[in-house]
Structures are given as structure tokens and as C-alpha cells.
Amino acid sequence: MKRFIGFVKKEFYHIFRDKRSLFILFGMPIAQILLFGFAITNEINNVDIAIFDKSNDATTQEIIQKISASKYFSIKQNITNEAEIETVFQKGKVLAVLVFEKDFKKNLTKDNAAKVHVITDATDPNTANSITNYISAIIGSYQKEINKNSTLEYQIETKSRMVYNPELKSVFMFVPGVMTIILMLVSAMMTSISITREKELGTMEILLVSPLKPFQVIVGKVIPYIFLSIINAIVIVLLSIFIFKMPVQGSLFLLALESVLFIITSLSLGILISTVSATQQTAMMISLMGLMLPTILLSGFIFPISSMPLPLQIISNIIPAKWFILILKGIMLKGVGLCFIWKETLILAGMTLFFIALSIKKYKIRLE
Amino acid sequence: MSISVQHISKSFKKVTAVNDVSFELKEGELFGLIGPDGAGKTTIFRILTTLLFADKGTATVAGFDVIGDYKEIRNNVGYMPGKFSLYQDLTVEENLDFFATIFGTTIEENYELIKDIYVQIEPFKKRRAGALSGGMKQKLALSCALIHKPKVLFLDEPTTGVDPVSRKEFWEMLKRLQQKGITILVSTPYMDEAELCDRIALIQHGKILQIDTPQEIIKHYPKKIYDVKADNMYRLLESLKSFEHHYSVYPFGEFVHYTDKREDFNPQELQQYLATKNHQNIKIEITKTTIEDTFMELAK
């Protein structure tokens, strides 16, 4: 036991003396969560639009008033002819142009129908979509207002309610994803690098020719990173609660247990990587290409799995991150207990056992 | 027998690294494996330290079989690999303490054994190992390999990349360790270090050329060796090689080592020959045979 503690102590020295890995360990989580929380967002806010009002009557003025009163849009300029529409888009001044037809009010009162044209810059399709929806909603609510007094027959009203994230804050979606990525990065990449470093420096040769048992070496390597990953997970959860007002609906204790499970999954992957790579460089490349990319792209973090082609949907099942993100969303946003996420938990636990068994089988007590 | 190696062979893919090697070390012996880079020295070390399996043959270290009893061997040997395996980001003291701990001992317990060596680096014990000079790194690595009082010490090219003064000191340390009863197997590409061993094995291309005491090996050298010197060494080498009676010619430090085919060789004759080839300041002197001469002869 004393030998083992000596070994773990040495690992902590390595981590705390290497400025670069310290930076990765503690700088990254904070930087990433802030970046994803503030900068990368699907919400629209203060979008610049232009108005081409061919009618310029009381009704159009009222609609324009409503739009500019919302926090979503600010009216940048008024356009007076068709040709200008193209110009303002090309200059990139606005993302949408609202065109009211001639005699808008007259048409509305006389024919019961008036047309408004929403033209959006769809170079960014998501934003264009949102803009169209938001403007339609504003006009729709205005329409309801003027119909208040007259009763229309056979009207279907769609009422939607967004549950679990009613304000559609994208940070709620990113927090589970970022937490997953960071735990994966810290645990898998750092352990695989620290084990291969011993191989590269030749110290592994001495460790092998010592009474230390292989599992003591491996567990000794892993323990500091379990500890540091847990600290990271706590930092991320605190940041998202206090800065982004993200609610944690479910039990914090369950959240902690599931996080530890995922940390162990990632560590076992890291060990597996270190058994197949001879140098730190290789270990890093495998971790980045083989773990990070699939984790970001196929886990449902950024792109919804349900809209992927079938083969990719199948592949996504073997990505541990996918299951962990499901668990996190369940606990944090939906507030479910273990009885709703036992399947995901079991899958993660199974994967962990598999990786550990494989690494033990592949770990060499000799040089070849 | 402290180490016994019987007919060991080892191949990597197509390359035969060790080819039917056998030798034995008595308890407390200082034994040298002498050979150039790529001769198979490191492979033999790795087989004996249980890091590699031999393809053929058997070996025991301190009475334990290298395959069956590898755990016992790992408790009883000290190993200093070719590049000094130290943790560069740990201090001198932390490195030593770490190796003491993983072998289940403490620095204090075996301080007597490493005292001679460690006192020289103790003033720098708070310095990181990465910031030490080559000679100091080597001393630290030796201290780390010794801290658990091993029965057998394996030193793979311990003096490579170390300055001549440190090399000399290092061999004096080995002599003292030997007096404490530790069996030492050391490898080196430097022939001048061979003469400091009790016995040596000359090794090349994975085969042992000869095993004996350095004195015996030198004594059996069949020829008289002459140091030859002149102003233009390169031309001198060419001229000697075109001398019809030459047996061997190779550069040796500031001289050329020359041997003749004939028993009754007269240096005067060579002097005259070289003079006709327009060499200036010719010097020819009989010299002592060294291990290197023997090695060159055997490796022919």
C-alpha cells in the first residue's frame, strides 16, 4: 500500500509541475462553458431588419411599431424601392426585409386579406428560420388583437408549450454536452498521455522491472485524474447554475454518481488508448480524432441524432458520450430519477467493464 | 552462479539480435559486455531483466528463472537502462525517494550503500533531474537502481554520453560496489573501460567472440602492434594499406595501428618504404596491445 501511495504522490507532482496540463485541466472547462454559454447560441436578439412599406397606412405602422417594440428586432432602415432590397442584403446590413403590399389596410378591410412579405437572408438557415417564425408570431398576435371583437367561425388555434426549457435557452443544451466533452478530454486524453510518457521516457522499463504490479501502476495513474475530473464536474455544474441560471431538477447525488461512472468510462478508454500507442503524440492524436470528434458530432450534443442517416444513428450507439448526455439531460432538465435512466446507466457501466477488461488483456508486463 | 545464460537466441522480425549466447557470472563479479552499437547488448539485458522473452535458451538471475520466476527477479535486481530513466520533472530527492518507495524501502534504510555516490549529488537534491548534467544524472540513476540493495545490478551503457572524468569516477564506484558483494553486469561500447572488468565478453552481431579476463584476451593476441605516425594521416593510411606485407591497418587515436604478416618484421623496412612515398616526420614504435586491437582482430 505504501508503494502505491508513493506512486500516486509522484503522479500529482507530474500534474502540478506541468503548466500546460494544468492549463488544460482547469482553464479549458471554464473557457469552454463560457464560450458555449455566451457566444455560441441559436437564440435571436436584436436582429437588424429593413422595412419596405408600400402602403404606409395606420395598420402597417402599428405592425411596425409592434415589431420594433420587441427585443428581437431593431429596424435599421426604411426602403423605398424594389432594387434596394437586393442591395441591403448584399451589404449585409440587415438579415431580413419586411415588405407590405400596396393599400394594405384597404385590402384588409375590404377583401379580408392583406399580404406581407418576409424576405430573409438564408446564408445562415437556422437564423433565417427563427426570424421568419418570430415575425409571423408577432403579426399573428396582432391579427388576434384586431379580431377580438368580431367572432370568426371554425378557427383552429395552435398553442404550443415548450417543456423542460420553456425559454429555449441554448445554454441548457450545451451544458450537458460541454460537461461530457471536458470529462472525456481530461480523463481519456490526460491518462493516455501520462502513461505513454512513461513509455517514451523509458521510465516504464524501470517500473516494469520493479515489484509494482501492473494494475497498481494503472490505478495509480488513474486516481489523480478521477479526483481532478470530479473537481471539474463540480466547477461546470456550479458555473451553469450560478452564471446561466440552469436548474438542476433532479438529485445532485445521482448526478454526482453518474458523473463518476462516466469519468471511469473515459479513464478506461484512456488506458486502452495508452496500451496501443507508443508515443505521447500518437496517444494525443487517437484521443482527439478517435474520441473528441465522434463525441462532438455523433453524441447528439450539437446535431440531433434523430435527424442523422440510419448508419450514423446506429454508430452513435457505441459512443459513450451519447448515453451520458441523455443521462445528464434527464437529471438536470427533466428531473428524473434512476428508474428512468437505468438503461443508459447500465449501458455505460457495461462499456466501462468492457474497456477495462480489454486494457488488462492488452497491458504488457513485458516490452513486447 | 549469480547469472547463468545458456544458448540464448532472440530475433526481431528478420534481424537476429542475439545468436546462441552463453555466459556465466560468479557471485560478486564485475562482468563487461563489450561491443559496438547494435551488437545485441541491450537485448541481452532486457532478457535478463525479464522485459523480453528469449526465442531459445534458458537463463537464470540470482538463481531465479527469467521466465518462471520473473516476479522474484524484479524484486532482486537493479536495472539502469541505456537512457537514464529518471523523472525529469521531479527533484533529485523525489526521484530517489520514489524508487525507494516502490521497492518497499526508504532512503535512510539503505543510505550506507549509496552514500559514496549520493553525497556528490546531495548538494543539488532540490534541483529537478532534468536540469542536471550528464554525469550527475548518471549518478542519480545509479543511486536509484541501488536504493533497494539489489543482489545483481544491470547497467546498460552507463557511461555513454558522460564526460571522461565522470566516467573514471563511475568505474571507481563500481569497483567499490563490487566489494560490497553485488554482482554487476555492465555493457559498454568503450574498449578502454573493458580493462576495468574482472571478465569480459566481446560481442558483435549478436554473437560472442570471446570470453575471458582482459589480461588473457590481450595476451593471446598473436601479433606485435606498431604505432605509426606521419604528417598526413590520411595519406599514411592509404600508403600502409598498399604495403604488400601489411596484415592489419586501422586508425587508433592519433596513431595508426599497424601489424605485419611476417614474424621477422623490421620497422626499418617500413620506415624506408614510407619515405619513398614522400611522408614527413615518420615515427614507428612498438606499442602495447589493447582490447580494441583484439576486438578488431576477432571481428574481422
Interface residues (C-beta under 8 A of the other chain):
Chain A: K2 R3 I5 G6 F7 K9 K10 Y13 H14 R17 D18 L201 G202 T203 E205 I206 L207 L208 V209 S210 P211 L212 I365 R366 L367 E368
Chain B: R46 T49 T50 L51 L52 F53 Y70 K71 R74 N75 V77 Y79 P81 G82 K83 S85 L86 Y87 Q88 D89 L90 E94 D97 F98 F99 T101 I102 F103 G104 C144
